[in-house]
Amino acid sequence: MIPNLKNYTLQGKYYKQNSKLVGENLILTICERKKPTPQKPPKYLIGKIINTKQSAYISSLYTCLPCGGYRIEYRGLEYVVTKGENPNEILIQFSNS
């Protein structure tokens, strides 16, 4: 059976390595759009399951001033992306809004 990204939650702790966020099961890559628009911000996420080659679009990274990070939406769920306690630590949590 081929692992499916839809079976994983984005919520968790990640460690930033250049443009990659490495989590327990997933690697999220921060990409830059060549032609951002007001609806499509400059940065977005591509995700893949660790030890697989398949990747999939996750979400645009929308600036979130109240949380001091970014807001993303994946499969109808809204998350916030913020810095953790350590310098390279990134937290992705379900949004309270």
C-alpha positions in Angstrom: 0.0 0.0 0.0 1.3 3.5 -1.0 1.4 5.9 2.0 -1.1 8.7 1.5 -0.4 12.2 2.8 -4.2 12.6 3.6 -3.8 10.1 6.4 -1.5 12.3 8.4 -2.1 15.4 10.5 0.0 18.5 10.0 -0.2 19.3 13.7 3.0 18.8 15.6 6.6 20.0 16.1 8.9 20.5 13.2 12.6 21.5 12.9 13.6 24.0 10.3 16.4 23.0 8.0 16.9 25.7 5.4 13.6 25.7 3.5 12.4 22.4 4.9 10.3 21.7 8.1 11.1 18.2 9.2 8.5 16.5 11.5 8.0 13.1 12.9 6.3 11.7 9.7 6.3 14.6 7.3 8.7 17.0 5.5 7.1 20.3 4.5 9.0 22.4 2.0 8.6 26.2 2.0 8.4 27.3 -1.7 8.2 30.8 -3.3 5.7 31.7 -6.0 7.1 33.3 -9.1 4.0 35.4 -9.6 2.2 36.1 -6.2 -1.2 37.8 -6.3 -3.4 39.3 -3.6 -5.1 35.9 -3.3 -2.0 33.8 -3.6 0.8 35.0 -1.2 4.5 34.6 -2.1 5.1 31.5 0.1 3.4 28.1 0.1 4.0 24.6 1.4 4.6 21.3 -0.3 4.4 18.2 1.8 5.7 14.6 1.6 5.8 11.6 3.9 9.3 10.8 5.1 11.0 8.1 3.0 8.7 8.5 0.1 9.0 10.4 -3.2 5.4 11.5 -3.6 4.7 15.1 -2.7 1.6 17.2 -2.7 0.5 20.9 -2.4 -0.5 21.7 1.2 -1.4 25.4 1.4 -0.4 29.0 0.9 1.3 30.6 3.9 -0.9 33.5 4.9 0.7 36.1 7.3 -1.0 36.0 10.7 -0.3 39.2 12.7 -2.2 38.1 15.9 -0.3 34.8 16.1 3.1 36.2 15.0 3.4 33.5 12.3 1.4 32.1 9.5 -2.0 30.6 8.9 -2.6 27.6 6.6 -5.6 25.6 5.5 -5.4 21.9 4.7 -8.3 19.6 4.0 -10.8 22.1 5.4 -8.9 22.5 8.7 -7.2 25.8 9.7 -3.8 25.7 11.4 -1.3 28.3 12.7 2.4 28.1 12.1 4.6 29.7 14.8 8.1 29.5 16.2 8.7 27.2 19.1 10.9 27.6 22.2 14.1 26.6 20.4 15.6 28.6 17.5 14.9 26.0 14.7 11.6 24.7 16.2 8.4 25.4 14.4 4.9 24.5 15.8 1.9 23.7 13.7 -1.3 23.7 15.7 -5.1 23.7 15.0 -6.4 27.3 14.9 -8.7 28.4 17.7 -10.6 30.7 15.4 
